[in-house]
Amino acid sequence: MRIAVLHSRYLSGPASGENRVFSDEIELLIKAGHEVKGWAPSPGTTSKAGAKAALQAVWSAEAVTQVRDLVSGWGAQIVHFHNLFPLVSPAAVREASAQGAGVVMTLHNYRLMCLSGSFFRDGHICEDCLGHSPWRGVVHSCYRGSAMASGALTTSLAVHRGLGTFDRIDRFLAVSEFVQRKHVEAGISEERIGVAPQFAWPTERREGPGDYFLYVGRLTQEKGANALIDAWTPDLGPLVVAGDGPEMAHLRAVAAPNVEFRGLLP
């Protein structure tokens, strides 16, 4: 089967879980015998400023052209979307459907309902936009801390909800049952959402206990690293923290002496 996979890359590069999933799933599909082509534009090389960037989030002409070429030119039978914003846009979903391909989208987060994608704001859970228009997120600059960027994303979601673009997706793949439930709460039929847990490549199994505990991830409030560091005491053994983020300085200051921060690692 011929499968096209599209993903708007995150600036965090290989440290991004979604960036890694995009690459790993392509490799997995190829190992299973499928023909796969991926397209993953990066904001660092293709994004425009101001009004052009906002328009791109609503309707990326470049992504539409890519999808048209992949389906009508190369013969993709399935187009699989990961992150749509800001460089792919829901317009590419419409084009894939219009060209007759099966359309699949992985739900890594809650971006179709929440501008931040996390249901988390100002240090607490926030579901103000669940089941509603996400205009509230513009007031709080929930997307990248920018009112302009939040407005562009909200416009894109509103336009494509109105056009029925997301109804053209044949199958959603949620990364967990919890993510699935939240999208069902927002109005997507449960029959359209399957659960596809993420995976890691096989590695040699270690014999016996390890030498330390390990946290891997961004150091942000919604990831919960602060709760881990607050609870960690010297009698629990060494803890290695791999990752970086806005909470790094604070966590270093309050961490127990047996917590080691390694920063961002390959």
C-alpha positions, 0 to 999 in steps of 0.5 A: 500500500502507498501511504503519505504521512504529513507533519508540521514539525516542532522547533524542538527537533528530535526532542519532540515526541511527535517529531519522533513518532512521525519518523518512527512510524514511517520506518515501521510502515516501511518494515511492514512492506508499505511504500511511504513518503513523508512531508514534514515542513519545519517552521525554522525554514519555511514559516512566514511572518505576520499575516502570511503565517496566519493565512498559512495556518488557515489554508496552506497552499503549499501543503495542498499542492503537496497532497495533490502531488502525493495522491494524484501523482504518486498514487498515495492510497492513504494520507496520514496526518500528525500535527497540522499547525501551522504549516500543513493546515486542515486544508490539506485534509480537504485535499486528501479527501477530495483526491479520493485517498483514505484520511487518517489523523493521529490525535497526539494532544487536544489541539482540535479543541484547545489552542495550547493542546494540553487543557492546561493554563496558568498552572491548572487544568483548563477545559474552558474550550472543550465543546465550545469555540476556542475563542477564549484561548485568544484572550489568554494567548494560549497558543505559543503565548501570542494573541496573534498566533492564537487568533490565527489558530482559532480562525483556522479551527472555526473555518474548518469546523464550519466547512466540515473539514474534520468530518472528512477524516475517516479514522482518528488514532488517539495515543491513549484512551484518555485522549480518545474520551476527551475527543468523544466529549467534544463531539467526535463519534467514538466509532471514528476514534481508535487507540494506537499506543505509542511504541519504542524500538526493541532493545536488549533487556537489562538484567537486575536493577538499574543504577538510577531513576530517570525522567525524560521530557520537557521541563514544563508545568503540564509535564509534572516534573515539578511534582516529581522533584518536590517529592524526591528525597535523598533516601529514594536514590539518584534521579537523572533528569534529561530534558530542558524547559522553562522550569529548569532554573526553578527545579534546579534550585529546589531539587534534592542533592541526589537529583542530576540535571543533564539538560537536552540530550540526543 
